[in-house]
Amino acid sequence: MKVFIGSVIIILIICFGIWLMLSPSFKKVGDAAHKLKDKLEEDENGTSEKEK
């Protein structure tokens, strides 16, 4: 039982570490998607948010 609990804790720590390493990547992907969305809206409206 102690081995099982220790293994689960180690797996959770490893998953948390991987999540911390990948989280900046998700932010970059989100920023890129936001820029693309703004560009598409600009093309549809003919104006950008910065010009308003």
Backbone as ProteinMPNN parsed JSONL, in Angstrom:
{"seq_chain_A": "MKVFIGSVIIILIICFGIWLMLSPSFKKVGDAAHKLKDKLEEDENGTSEKEK", "coords_chain_A": {"N_chain_A": [[0.823, -1.196, 0.0], [1.95, 1.256, 0.76], [3.81, 1.567, -1.236], [2.185, 1.883, -3.463], [0.85, 4.321, -2.874], [3.072, 6.04, -2.777], [3.94, 5.806, -5.421], [1.785, 6.938, -6.808], [1.924, 9.558, -5.849], [4.415, 10.36, -6.884], [3.905, 10.151, -9.638], [1.946, 12.139, -9.879], [3.488, 14.405, -9.235], [5.308, 14.403, -11.361], [3.525, 14.779, -13.523], [2.571, 17.321, -12.856], [4.925, 18.806, -13.148], [5.375, 18.513, -15.913], [3.101, 19.821, -16.84], [3.665, 22.42, -15.948], [5.882, 22.98, -17.541], [4.73, 22.983, -20.074], [2.762, 24.943, -20.008], [3.553, 27.652, -20.732], [3.667, 27.287, -23.493], [0.999, 26.887, -24.183], [0.026, 29.413, -23.653], [1.349, 30.89, -25.618], [0.185, 29.779, -27.9], [-2.456, 30.536, -27.487], [-2.185, 33.339, -27.605], [-1.406, 33.632, -30.274], [-3.698, 32.683, -31.544], [-5.517, 34.622, -30.738], [-4.497, 36.901, -32.008], [-4.869, 36.115, -34.664], [-7.659, 35.964, -34.719], [-8.296, 38.674, -34.287], [-7.221, 39.735, -36.633], [-8.851, 38.519, -38.57], [-11.323, 39.646, -37.879], [-10.722, 42.275, -38.453], [-10.416, 42.154, -41.221], [-13.037, 41.548, -41.956], [-14.501, 43.759, -41.019], [-13.138, 45.921, -41.995], [-11.753, 47.721, -40.541], [-9.411, 48.133, -37.848], [-8.979, 47.271, -34.355], [-7.177, 48.995, -33.198], [-7.368, 51.32, -34.66], [-9.744, 52.433, -33.928]], "CA_chain_A": [[0.0, 0.0, 0.0], [2.835, 2.411, 0.802], [4.427, 1.681, -2.559], [1.141, 2.407, -4.347], [0.657, 5.746, -2.563], [4.284, 6.727, -3.218], [3.942, 5.838, -6.887], [0.775, 7.911, -7.234], [2.447, 10.896, -5.554], [5.486, 10.647, -7.849], [3.266, 10.377, -10.942], [1.316, 13.464, -9.823], [4.549, 15.412, -9.28], [5.822, 14.421, -12.735], [2.496, 15.407, -14.36], [2.553, 18.749, -12.528], [6.113, 19.374, -13.777], [5.136, 18.573, -17.36], [2.119, 20.875, -17.05], [4.349, 23.699, -15.792], [6.744, 23.208, -18.705], [3.925, 23.198, -21.27], [1.827, 26.052, -19.886], [3.91, 28.797, -21.593], [3.33, 26.961, -24.88], [-0.427, 27.138, -24.36], [-0.144, 30.867, -23.693], [1.784, 31.349, -26.941], [-0.831, 29.351, -28.861], [-3.614, 31.394, -27.263], [-1.879, 34.666, -28.131], [-1.43, 33.551, -31.73], [-5.095, 32.548, -31.951], [-6.153, 35.928, -30.513], [-4.052, 37.785, -33.089], [-5.538, 35.667, -35.88], [-9.058, 36.376, -34.6], [-8.339, 40.115, -34.525], [-6.956, 39.984, -38.051], [-10.045, 38.134, -39.313], [-12.339, 40.666, -37.639], [-10.288, 43.469, -39.172], [-10.727, 41.941, -42.634], [-14.485, 41.602, -42.138], [-15.018, 45.099, -40.729], [-12.397, 46.928, -42.741], [-10.991, 48.536, -39.592], [-8.812, 47.373, -36.757], [-9.285, 47.79, -33.025], [-6.242, 50.076, -32.894], [-7.778, 52.522, -35.375], [-10.986, 52.954, -33.337]], "C_chain_A": [[0.868, 1.261, 0.0], [3.483, 2.647, -0.558], [3.425, 2.293, -3.539], [0.948, 3.913, -4.115], [1.872, 6.554, -3.02], [4.34, 6.858, -4.729], [2.95, 6.877, -7.419], [1.291, 9.331, -6.998], [3.53, 11.276, -6.557], [4.901, 10.922, -9.236], [2.604, 11.754, -10.972], [2.351, 14.576, -9.899], [5.112, 15.523, -10.696], [4.818, 15.102, -13.668], [2.43, 16.909, -14.107], [3.749, 19.446, -13.17], [5.946, 19.519, -15.282], [4.147, 19.693, -17.671], [2.771, 22.253, -16.921], [5.248, 24.009, -16.985], [5.923, 23.563, -19.941], [3.045, 24.44, -21.183], [2.259, 27.301, -20.659], [3.59, 28.538, -23.065], [1.855, 27.24, -25.146], [-0.703, 28.629, -24.416], [0.256, 31.403, -25.059], [0.745, 30.982, -27.998], [-2.068, 30.232, -28.718], [-3.394, 32.797, -27.798], [-1.934, 34.681, -29.655], [-2.872, 33.453, -32.237], [-5.82, 33.884, -31.787], [-5.763, 36.907, -31.618], [-4.738, 37.422, -34.395], [-7.001, 36.097, -35.868], [-9.2, 37.87, -34.864], [-8.138, 40.449, -35.994], [-8.178, 39.627, -38.901], [-11.16, 39.157, -39.118], [-12.005, 41.951, -38.389], [-10.633, 43.345, -40.653], [-12.23, 42.046, -42.893], [-15.018, 43.024, -41.992], [-14.33, 46.186, -41.539], [-11.603, 47.856, -41.833], [-10.414, 47.633, -38.513], [-9.207, 47.987, -35.429], [-8.399, 48.985, -32.694], [-6.668, 51.387, -33.529], [-8.996, 53.18, -34.735], [-10.709, 53.933, -32.233]], "O_chain_A": [[0.55, 2.229, -0.69], [3.679, 3.789, -0.975], [3.795, 3.136, -4.356], [0.891, 4.685, -5.072], [1.718, 7.636, -3.588], [4.74, 7.896, -5.257], [3.249, 7.603, -8.367], [1.116, 10.206, -7.847], [3.554, 12.412, -7.031], [5.357, 11.831, -9.93], [2.688, 12.459, -11.977], [2.119, 15.589, -10.559], [5.364, 16.629, -11.175], [5.207, 15.911, -14.51], [2.254, 17.687, -15.044], [3.611, 20.557, -13.682], [6.332, 20.536, -15.859], [4.322, 20.429, -18.642], [2.464, 23.157, -17.699], [5.365, 25.164, -17.394], [6.368, 24.357, -20.77], [2.617, 24.945, -22.221], [1.389, 27.974, -21.212], [3.275, 29.473, -23.802], [1.497, 27.763, -26.201], [-1.584, 29.064, -25.157], [-0.42, 32.276, -25.604], [0.456, 31.781, -28.889], [-2.664, 30.63, -29.719], [-4.303, 33.39, -28.379], [-2.446, 35.626, -30.256], [-3.223, 34.071, -33.243], [-6.655, 34.237, -32.621], [-6.606, 37.659, -32.109], [-5.145, 38.303, -35.153], [-7.526, 36.545, -36.887], [-10.11, 38.293, -35.577], [-8.801, 41.334, -36.536], [-8.508, 40.346, -39.844], [-11.864, 39.5, -40.068], [-12.895, 42.632, -38.898], [-11.088, 44.307, -41.271], [-12.649, 42.569, -43.925], [-15.887, 43.444, -42.755], [-14.895, 47.261, -41.742], [-10.851, 48.698, -42.323], [-10.88, 46.514, -38.301], [-9.716, 49.107, -35.388], [-8.827, 49.893, -31.981], [-6.366, 52.457, -33.0], [-9.255, 54.359, -34.973], [-11.642, 54.465, -31.631]]}, "name": "protein", "num_of_chains": 1, "seq": "MKVFIGSVIIILIICFGIWLMLSPSFKKVGDAAHKLKDKLEEDENGTSEKEK"}
